[in-house]
Amino acid sequence: MRMKQLAIPRSFLAVFAALAALVAASPLSAQTPQPGKGIIRKITGGATWSTGGDTWKPLKVGDELRSGAVIKTEAESSVDVFLDVNGPAMRVTPESTVALDTVDFTAVGDAVAIHTKLRLDRGRILLSVRELGPESKFEIQTPKGVASVRGGYDYSISLKRDANLPAEPPPPAPPADKKEAFAFYTKNAKLGDPESQFHLAEIYELGRGVKSDYSKSFKWLKESAVQGYAPAQTSLGMAYELGEGVDRDYVEAYKWMQIAANLGDTNAVVGMSDLTIAMEKNQIEEAKKRAATFVAKPVKRG
């Protein structure tokens, strides 16, 4: 198998640009993992936090949260968190729940190896991640899996579904035989089912029971992706990245992966992270702008 991102507010990044300079002064006296922290710098509206999920306390500016803490924002509320050496910055957007599963760091000579693992259970987070050393790890977990991201870039990760998508898209039940499966998915793909379109694209890509055809695979991936099906959006991004069935286009590749990431697809987050190696910053910004204007077409079946 081969993220719609809103631009992170400049005011958000500006606040943490100055704070990040403080990281150099952080004490790193031990070679064993040291506890990191998330310092609450700004709260708009109402937010609470918990360490076990049983007792929720009002969140206040200046609170220092450690590994295991969970932040929950109310409607029309947001929280800015300074993660110090483990970030440096995260914004928790309205109606979101995110856990600081692991926030620690280790001194490695004159450098710092961090381990940050965030778990997004609901809503959306904006992240600014500094350049990571070879021993560092920054992970984001969603209900769909865990993604390791590359530092030096900004990310938007969301679990919000597109309003045009049904709450539970009915999964087709294909036959086991390859030729029958091809006929089954072809029929349902032509009727407009995005999941069938995605599986038909995979059949053409891999040549399962038919001759491999990247052009037809790309066609069906795009049909599925424009209807808001995240796995197809990620695969479409990879098709653009690899130039399979279409001319190679890193901007379009990043755009489609960003749209998928905003639906919680962790494969898309990994794909975006890898793409940053080959892209200029102006290309990434253009991809984000394109992703921000995406609106899924209503799903039509039958």
For each residue, the residues with C-beta under 8 A, 3 or more apart:
1: 202 231 234 235 238 267
2: 205 221 234 235 236 237 238 239 241 242 244
3: 155 156 157 158 257 258 259 260 261 262 265 268 269 272 291
4: 258 259 262 291 292 293 294
5: 156 258 259 261 262 288 291 292
6: 156 292
7: 288 289 292
8: 12 13 91 126 128 154 156
9: 12 13
10: 13 14
11: 14 15
12: 8 9 15 16 80 89 91 126 128
13: 8 9 10 16 17 89 128 154
14: 10 11 17 18
15: 11 12 18 19 41 42 80 89
16: 12 13 19 20 41 80 82 87 88 89 128
17: 13 14 20 21
18: 14 15 21
19: 15 16 22 41 82 88 89
20: 16 17 23 88 89 130
21: 17 18 24
22: 19 25 26 84
23: 20 26 84 85 88
24: 21
25: 22
26: 22 23 84 85
27:
28: 34 105 107 112
29: 107
30: 34 106 107
31: 106 107 108
32: 106
33: 104 105 106 115
34: 28 30 104 105 106 107
35: 66 67 103 104
36: 66 67 83 84 85 86 103 104 105 114 116
37: 64 65 66 83 84 103
38: 64 65 66 69 81 82 83 84 86 87 90 100 103
39: 62 63 64 65 81 82 83 84
40: 43 59 60 61 62 63 64 65 79 80 81
41: 15 16 19 61 80 81 82
42: 15 61 78 79 80
43: 40 46 47 59 60 61 77 78 79 80
44: 76 77 78 79
45: 73 74 75 76 77 78 94
46: 43 58 73 74 77
47: 43 58 59 71 72 73 74 77 78 79 92
48: 56 57 58 59 71 72
49: 56 57 59 63 65 69 70 71 72
50: 53 54 55 56 57 69 70 72
51: 68 69 70
52: 55 68
53: 50 70
54: 50
55: 50 52
56: 48 49 50 72
57: 48 49 50
58: 46 47 48
59: 40 43 47 48 49 63 71 79
60: 40 43 63
61: 40 41 42 43
62: 39 40
63: 39 40 49 59 60
64: 37 38 39 40
65: 37 38 39 40 49 69 71 81 100
66: 35 36 37 38 69 100 103
67: 35 36 100 101 102 103 104
68: 51 52 99 100 101
69: 38 49 50 51 65 66 99 100
70: 49 50 51 53 97 98 99 100
71: 47 48 49 59 65 79 81 92 96 97 98 99 100
72: 47 48 49 50 56 96 97
73: 45 46 47 77 78 79 92 93 94 95 96 97 123
74: 45 46 47 77 94 95
75: 45 94 95
76: 44 45 94
77: 43 44 45 46 47 73 74 94 95
78: 42 43 44 45 47 73 91 92 93 94
79: 40 42 43 44 47 59 71 73 91 92
80: 12 15 16 40 41 42 43 89 90 91
81: 38 39 40 41 65 71 87 89 90 91 92
82: 16 19 38 39 41 87 88 89
83: 36 37 38 39 86 87 88 89 90 103 116
84: 22 23 26 36 37 38 39 87 88
85: 23 26 36 88 105 112 114
86: 36 38 83 103 104 105 114 115 116
87: 16 38 81 82 83 84 90 116 127 128 129 130
88: 16 19 20 23 82 83 84 85 128 130
89: 12 13 15 16 19 20 80 81 82 83 127 128
90: 38 80 81 83 87 98 118 125 126 127 128
91: 8 12 78 79 80 81 125 126
92: 47 71 73 78 79 81 96 98 123 125
93: 73 78 96 123 124 125 126
94: 45 73 74 75 76 77 78 123
95: 73 74 75 77 122 123
96: 71 72 73 92 93 120 122 123 124 125
97: 70 71 72 73 120 121 122 123
98: 70 71 90 92 118 119 120 121 123 125
99: 68 69 70 71 118 119 121
100: 38 65 66 67 68 69 70 71 103 118
101: 67 68 117 118 119 141
102: 67 115 116 117 139
103: 35 36 37 38 66 67 83 86 100 115 116 117
104: 33 34 35 36 67 86 114 115
105: 28 33 34 36 85 86 112 113 114 115
106: 30 31 32 33 34 112 113 114 115 135
107: 28 29 30 31 34 111 112 113
108: 31 111 112 113 133 135
109:
110:
111: 107 108 133 135
112: 28 85 105 106 107 108 133 136
113: 105 106 107 108 133 135 136
114: 36 85 86 104 105 106 132 136 137 138
115: 33 86 102 103 104 105 106 136 137
116: 36 83 86 87 102 103 137 138 139
117: 101 102 103 137 138 139 140 141 146
118: 90 98 99 100 101 125 127 139 140 141
119: 98 99 101 140 141 142
120: 96 97 98 123 124 125 140 141 142 157 159 264
121: 97 98 99 143 159
122: 95 96 97 159
123: 73 92 93 94 95 96 97 98 120 158 159 160
124: 93 96 120 156 157 158 159 160 262
125: 90 91 92 93 96 98 118 120 156 157 158
126: 8 12 90 91 93 154 155 156
127: 87 89 90 118 140 149 154 155 156 157
128: 8 12 13 16 87 88 89 90 154
129: 87 132 138 149 150 151 152 153 154 155
130: 20 87 88 151 152
131: 151 152
132: 114 129 136 137 138 150 151 152
133: 108 111 112 113 136
134:
135: 106 108 111 113
136: 112 113 114 115 132 133 151
137: 114 115 116 117 132 148
138: 114 116 117 129 132 148 149 151
139: 102 116 117 118 146 147 148 149
140: 117 118 119 120 127 146 147 149 155 157 266 269
141: 101 117 118 119 120 145 146 147 266
142: 119 120 145 147 157 159 264 266
143: 121 159 264
144: 264 265 266
145: 141 142 266 267
146: 117 139 140 141 266
147: 139 140 141 142 266 267 269 270 273
148: 137 138 139 270 273
149: 127 129 138 139 140 153 155 269 270 272 273
150: 129 132 153 273 274 276 277
151: 129 130 131 132 136 138
152: 129 130 131 132 276
153: 129 149 150 273 276 284
154: 8 13 126 127 128 129
155: 3 126 127 129 140 149 261 269 272
156: 3 5 6 8 124 125 126 127 258 261 262
157: 3 120 124 125 127 140 142 261 262 264 269
158: 3 123 124 125 261 262 263 264
159: 120 121 122 123 124 142 143 263 264
160: 123 124 262 263
161: 165 167 228 263
162: 165 228 263 295 296
163:
164: 227 228 295 296 297 298 299
165: 161 162 169 227 228 296 299
166: 169 299
167: 161
168:
169: 165 166 194 195 229 299
170:
171: 195
172: 184 185 188 193 195 196 199
173:
174: 180 181 184 185 199
175: 180 181 184
176: 180 181
177: 180 181
178: 181 182 208 209
179: 182 183 209
180: 174 175 176 177 183 184
181: 174 175 176 177 178 184 185 203 208 209
182: 178 179 185 186 200 203 208 209 210
183: 179 180 186 187
184: 172 174 175 180 181 187 188 196
185: 172 174 181 182 188 189 196 197 199 200 203
186: 182 183 189 190 200
187: 183 184 190 191 196
188: 172 184 185 191 193 196
189: 185 186 192 193 196 197 199 200 220 223
190: 186 187
191: 187 188 196 301 302
192: 189 197 227 299 300 301 302
193: 172 188 189 196 197 299 301
194: 169 197 198 223 224 227 228 229 232 299
195: 169 171 172 198 199 224 229
196: 172 184 185 187 188 189 191 193 199 200
197: 185 189 192 193 194 200 201 220 221 223 224 227 229 232
198: 194 195 201 202 220 221 224 229 231 232 235
199: 172 174 185 189 195 196 202 203
200: 182 185 186 189 196 197 203 204 220
201: 197 198 204 205 216 217 218 219 220 221 224 232 235
202: 1 198 199 205 206 208 217 235
203: 181 182 185 199 200 206 207 208 209 210
204: 200 201 207 210 212 213 214 216 217 220
205: 2 201 202 212 214 217 244
206: 202 203 212
207: 203 204 210 211 212 213
208: 178 181 182 202 203
209: 178 179 181 182 203
210: 182 203 204 207 213
211: 207
212: 204 205 206 207
213: 204 207 210 216 217
214: 204 205 217 218 239 244 245
215: 218 219 245
216: 201 204 213 219 220 245
217: 201 202 204 205 213 214 220 221 239 244 245
218: 201 214 215 221 222 236 239 244 245 246
219: 201 215 216 222 223 245
220: 189 197 198 200 201 204 216 217 223 224
221: 2 197 198 201 217 218 224 225 232 235 236 239
222: 218 219 225 226 232 236
223: 189 194 197 219 220 226 227
224: 194 195 197 198 201 220 221 227 229 232
225: 221 222 228 229 232 233 235 236 256 259
226: 222 223 296 297
227: 164 165 192 194 197 223 224 296 297 298 299
228: 161 162 164 165 194 225 233 263 296 297 299
229: 169 194 195 197 198 224 225 232 233
230: 233 234 259 260 263 264 265 268
231: 1 198 234 235 260 265 267
232: 194 197 198 201 221 222 224 225 229 235 236
233: 225 228 229 230 236 237 256 257 259 260 263 265 268
234: 1 2 230 231 237 238 256 257 260 265 267 268 271
235: 1 2 198 201 202 221 225 231 232 238 239
236: 2 218 221 222 225 232 233 239 240 256
237: 2 233 234 240 241 252 253 254 255 256 257 260 268 271
238: 1 2 234 235 241 242 244 253 257 271
239: 2 214 217 218 221 235 236 242 243 244 245 246 253
240: 236 237 243 246 248 249 250 252 253 256
241: 2 237 238 248 250 253 271 275
242: 2 238 239 248
243: 239 240 246 247 248
244: 2 205 214 217 218 238 239
245: 214 215 216 217 218 219 239
246: 218 239 240 243 249
247: 243
248: 240 241 242 243
249: 240 246 252 253
250: 240 241 253 254 275 278 279 283 287
251: 254 255 279 283 286 287 290
252: 237 240 249 255 256 287 290
253: 237 238 239 240 241 249 250 256 257 271 275 287
254: 237 250 251 257 258 272 275 279 283 284 287 288 291
255: 237 251 252 258 259 287 288 290 291 294
256: 225 233 234 236 237 240 252 253 259 260 291
257: 3 233 234 237 238 253 254 260 261 268 269 271 272 275
258: 3 4 5 156 254 255 261 262 268 272 287 288 291
259: 3 4 5 225 230 233 255 256 262 263 268 291 294
260: 3 230 231 233 234 237 256 257 263 265 267 268
261: 3 5 155 156 157 158 257 258 264 265 266 268 269 272
262: 3 4 5 124 156 157 158 160 258 259 291
263: 158 159 160 161 162 228 230 233 259 260
264: 120 142 143 144 157 158 159 230 261
265: 3 144 230 231 233 234 260 261 268 269
266: 140 141 142 144 145 146 147 261 269 270
267: 1 145 147 231 234 260 270 271
268: 3 230 233 234 237 257 258 259 260 261 265 271 272
269: 3 140 147 149 155 157 257 261 265 266 272 273
270: 147 148 149 266 267 273 274
271: 234 237 238 241 253 257 267 268 274 275
272: 3 149 155 254 257 258 261 268 269 275 276
273: 147 148 149 150 153 269 270 276
274: 150 270 271 277
275: 241 250 253 254 257 271 272 278 279
276: 150 152 153 272 273 279 284
277: 150 274
278: 250 275
279: 250 251 254 275 276 283 284 287
280: 283 284
281: 284 285
282: 285 286
283: 250 251 254 279 280 286 287
284: 153 254 276 279 280 281 287 288
285: 281 282 288 289
286: 251 282 283 289 290
287: 250 251 252 253 254 255 258 279 283 284 290 291
288: 5 7 254 255 258 284 285 291 292
289: 7 285 286 292 293
290: 251 252 255 286 287 293 294
291: 3 4 5 254 255 256 258 259 262 287 288 294
292: 4 5 6 7 288 289
293: 4 289 290
294: 4 255 259 290 291
295: 162 164
296: 162 164 165 226 227 228
297: 164 226 227 228
298: 164 227
299: 164 165 166 169 192 193 194 227 228
300: 192
301: 191 192 193
302: 191 192
